[in-house]
């Protein structure tokens, strides 16, 4: 497994685990066909949405949050954080730091139930 895929999967799983107790479910996920290609996952609960994106062109993981408008998938997305990741040089330590930063930021950003 390539470095980007491994890091993305760790991040997505960490978000799913940390948000499951708050009613979040994966509603959409997309991966480009190239190993280092862009990918994203969207998780939602009844009033909030989270999107984790790997932007291959900029070599950055982005986390965005949205307060959903009742009974729609719409709303205004807000950038919560972005972490640069260089697949050819960053190793497991950097990947773990990104996982910790992103999961901490999403917990801080979410509106209490």
N, C-alpha and C positions, 0 to 999 in steps of 0.2 A: 504494500500500500504506500502511495506517495505521501510526502510530508503534509501537503495541503489537505488531502482527503482525511488523513488521520487526525489532524488538528480540527478540521471542520466537524468531523463526527464526534470528537470529544466535546466540542463546544455545544453542538446541537443536543447531545445527550445530557450534558450538564444543565442546559436550559430546560429541557423537558422534565428532568428529575426535580429541579428546584421549583418549577411552576405547576407541576401536576396537582399539588395540594391546593392550589388556588383556582382550580377549574380550567386551566389552560389545556388545549388540545392542538395538535398539529392539523392545520387546515390546508396547507399548501407547501409543497417542496419541489424545487427544480434544480437539476444539475446539468451543466453543459457536458457534452460528450468527451471533451478533452480532459485528461487527468488534472491539469492545473486550471481548468476553466471555471468561470463564475458559477456560483450556486447560492441558493437562499432557502430559508425555511420561515414560515409564518405560523405563529401560535396565537390562539385567541381564547378568551373567556367571554363572559357575557357583556363586558363593557370595555375591555382593553385588548390590544393586539401588540405583539412583539415580532420584529423581523430581524433575523440574523442573516447577514449577507457576506459572502466572500467575493471581493472585487479583484479578479485576477489581473486586470490592467494596472490597477494602482497598488496591488499587493497589500490589501487592507481588509480586515474584518470590521464590519459595521454593525452596530446594534441600534435599531430604531424602535420607538414606542408610539402608540396611537391610542387616544381615548376614543372609543367607537361611538358612533351615533346610533341610538337605539334601533335595533332590527335592520341594520345595514352593515356592510363591510367598510363603509366610508369613515372618514375622519382625517385629521391633520397629523401627518407623521413628523416626529421630532427625533433628531439625531441625539442619541444618548452618549455614545462613545464610538471611537474607532481606534483600532490597534493595528499598526503596521506589522506585517509578517513576511519575511523574505525566505521563501521555501528552500532556496539553495544554500542559505547560511544559518538560518535559525533552527535550533534544535528543540528537544523535549522541554528544556527549562523555559524557553520563551513561550512555547505552546501552553505550558502549565500556567505561566504568568497571565497569558491572555484569557484562559479559562477563568481564572480567579477574578480578574478585573471585570470581565463582562458579566459574570454571574453576580458579583457584588453590585455593580451598577444597575442591573435590572431589578434587583431586590430593593435598592434605594429609590428607584424611579416609580415603581408601581404604586398606584393609589390603593390604600387599604380597602379591603372588601367591606 
